[in-house]
Amino acid sequence: MPINAPAPMALVVVDVQKGDTAESTPRIAITSGRPERTARIVELVAHARRHDVPVVFIQEVHKPSLVDIGRELDGAEGPHAIEGHRSTELADGLEPRPDEFLIRKRRYSAFFATELDLVLRSYGTRTVLLVGGLTDVCIHYTAVDAHQHDYFVRVATDAVGGSSQDAHDAALRAIEYLQRDALVTTADFMEAMAGTAASAA
């Protein structure tokens, strides 16, 4: 069944980084199934490229001194996403092309103090397609800011993972509260992208 995702669309890949290396301790909890989610996201990026849907990569990065981490250490997370660490690099298979944007952020929302809104508007984007993590942190806050910037928001529920199952589920409910059509799947994304390309042909 086609999803309500007005074109033009852009796929925003949020914080799909290597993580879980020897230098990424203390590790941030994440729900099971991460390798499978990452594989779906890699496939989705390839599909977007084939159908001329812009892909924007988001990477959380902090200086080793933590001068730019702000209040992020006041919650459950310890130091994370440290610049220069292998764990901070994008996951394998998610290498931005020269004509694609890689936006580095210092806060949880991909919109906060970044050029994301400018980039999306340059593409003429109406619908933001979100995948990545964490559902209850960076996905949730990015979805809220996209909503407040008047974008349509769609989240692939099988391509996001939370800090716990309860937190993941609660975040999805909160996003759906803002936009009733927000929750979809990667298969829905692919169908929408293919349909957009067909309409433009």
N, C-alpha and C positions, 0 to 999 in steps of 0.2 A: 504494500500500500504506500503510495507516494507520501512523503512528509511535507509539511508546510514549512518550506525553507526558501524564502524569496531570494532570487539571484540579484546581483552577483554574490557568491559565497567565497569565504576564505577559510582554509583549514589552519587552526592555530594549535600547535603541538607544544604543550606546556610542561617543561621540566622533565622530559624523558631523558634522564641522565644515567650514567653508568651505575653510580652508587655501589654499595655492598662490596667495597674493596677494603684492603687492610687499613687504609688511611681514612675510611669513612666512619670511624667510630667516634662518638656513640651513634649507632645506626638509628635512623628514623623508622618507626614501625610502619608497615604497609601491609594491606590485605594480601592474601595468597593469590597466585595466578599472574604474577608480574611478567614472567617470560612470555606467556601467552598473550597478554595485553600488548606488550611491546611488539610482538610479531604482527598483531593486528594493525598496530599503528604504522609499522614499516610498510605493510601492504596498502594501507589507506593512503599514505604519502605517495606511493607509486601510482595508485589509482587517480589521485588528485592531479598529479603531473600529467598523466595521459589525457586527462580531460580539461586541461588548462585552468584548473582551479588553483589559485595562489596558495602556497604553503608558507606559513610564518613560524619559525622556530623560536621558542622562548627558553632561556637558560638562566636559572638563578645562580648568581656568582657573588661571593664576598671576598674582600681582601684578607690575607692571612692575619693581619692585625685586628680584624673585626671592627674597624673604624666605621664601616658602612652597614653594620648589621642591625643597628637600632634596637628596638624592643623585642626582636625575635627570640632572644634568649630568656625572655620573661615567662615563656610558656613551657611546654613539654620538650621542646627541641633543644639540643645542644648545638655547638658550632657545626655548620654544615655548608655544603656548596662552596668550598674554599678554592679560590683561584689557583690554578696550577696543579691541583690534585687530579689524578686520573678519574676519581669518582665523580668529579664535577663535569667531565666531558659528556657530550651527548651520547646516547646509547648507540651501539654499533648498528649500522644500516640507516642512520638518520643524519647523514651528512648533507648540510645545505649546499645547494648549487650556487654558482657565482651570482646568478640573478635573483636569488631568494634572500630574504631577510633573516638574520639571526639577531634577536633582541636580547640583550643581557639585562636582567632586572636585579634590584637590590631589596625588593619587598615582595610580598606574596602575590599581590595582584599584578598581572602582566601589563596593566594600564598605568600603574602608579609610577610617575616620574620617568616614563619611557616614551618612545616615539610610536608605540603600537597604534594609537588612534590615527595618527597622521598616515602611517603605512596602510592601514585598512581603508581609510578614505581615499588614498591615492589609487587603490584598486577599485574604488566604487562599491565597496562591500556593503551589503545589507544584512547578511546572515553570517554570524561567526560560529564555526564548527569547532568544538573544543574536545581535545583528548589529552590524556596525560595524568598528572597527579599533583598533589594529593587532592582527592575529591573534596574533602572537608576544609581544605586550606586554599591552595593556589587555584584550583579549578573553581571552587565556590566564589572566591573573591574576584577572580577574573570574570566569571559569569555575571556577578552583580554589577561590576563596573561596565561591562558590555551592555547590560540592560539599561544602566543609567546614561550611557552614551547613545541610547536609542537604536542599538542593533538588535536584530532577532538573534536569539541564542539557542544553539542546539548542542547537547552533550551526548556523546556516545557512551552509554552506560556500561558497555562491555569493553571499553578502552580507557577507563579511569579506575583508580584504586585509592582507597582511603587509609587513614591511620588505624582504623578498625572497621569492622563490618557495620557496627551501629553508627559510627560517625559518617561513613560512606553513605548509608541509607538516609540518614538525617539530612545530609547536604543535598542529596538529590531531591528530597522532598522540598527543601527550601528553594532550590532553583526552580522546580516545577511550580511552586507557589507564585514566583515572579512571572513566569511564562508557561502557560499550561501545555504548550506543545514542545517544551524544551528537551524532554527525555526521549532519545531514540537509540539506534544501534549503529554499529559500523556498516552493516548491510544497508541500512537506510541511507547513511551518508553516501555510500557508493552508488546507490540507485539515484539519489538526488543529483550527484555530480554528473552521472551519465545522461540523465534527463536534461540537465542544463546544457550540456554539450550538444545534444541532439537538437534542442530548441534553437541554438545559435547557428546550427549548420544550414 
